[in-house]
């Protein structure tokens, strides 16, 4: 059986190339941004803890989390993990803050899809990156009296990766 190939116009070819570039940039934001945000969460946990930075990173993860993993977290598996998180929070309230994980599970679909699939989410990721930078600069003593350690240097390196993946997508 022979398939008939139609002639593609220039507009269809350009739209196909743009679609491929958008999927690659979206995938780089999802995976690269997620890995960067998780590294920042780890650095925040190892160094001086900041609840503001942790909350901003959780919102960034909510927006940039890979779609396949996001659907798993919002499904039946995520509900069970949320139940276990609430149970752990009952016994270890200071060690295990549950509210950050529940954001992934209980957010309504129209809000989650609206933020993740819109330019608003991408701009919000960029704003979160700026806020993280400002918070870290204030934490180390400002631009003139700063005391930067290895943790601080690693934090700024990973923040620059966070910016890179966000700007590549925009």
Secondary structure by P-SEA (a helix, b strand, c coil): cbbbbccccaaaaaaaaaaaaaaaaaaaaaaaaaaaaaaaaaaaaaccccaaaaaaaaaaaaacccaaaaaaaacaaaaaaaaaaaaaaaccccccccccccccccccaaaaaaaaacaaaaaaaaaaaaaaaaaaaaaacccccccccaaaaaaaaaaaaaaaaaaaac
